[in-house]
Amino acid sequence: MKTLILVRHAKSDWPEETDDFDRPLAEKGHHDAEKMSHFLKGKNIEIDKFVSSPALRALSTCEIFNETYQKEIETDRKLYNASEKNFESVIFGLNDDLNSVAMFSHNNGISNFANSMSEDLFIFPTCGVAGFEIDCNSWSDFESAKKKPIFFYEPKKI
């Protein structure tokens, strides 16, 4: 059994003359990411590894989570403006020693991917987090594995 955790980046700012890729987190984003990471840790949600979009707002969110978890961070360009196939491609490349992986990405891709795994409707707010139980022993079996949502948390509701 594997656990996949999807995290939308926290609230970002958009200063003038800043490319989308280089948008920093807003103060609220920093606060929400700290709050959410401590909340997940307090719920005993285990994470073995973080995989993040390299865009500044996603990677910064991931780094704030890592202050709480102290795990390996990997960046993957496929998670920036990601399609469902991009998420799957990253998942297929995960080491099977990892039982729980958190992926940091962006909307609309992250909501669309979550919705492809469930009959529930996911609309991720910034710093929203969804967890899925994946019934497989190898990440390479992800596509055909049964997937079940196990939690969905929003910063405003924790």
Secondary structure, DSSP 4 states (H G I P E B T S, - for coil): -EEEEEEEPPPB---TT--GGGPPBPHHHHHHHHHHHHHHHHTT---SEEEE-SSHHHHHHHHHHHHHH--EEEE-GGGTT--HHHHHHHHHTS-TT-SEEEEEE-TTHHHHHHHHT-SS---PPTT-EEEEEEE-SSGGGGGGSEEEEEEEE-GGG-
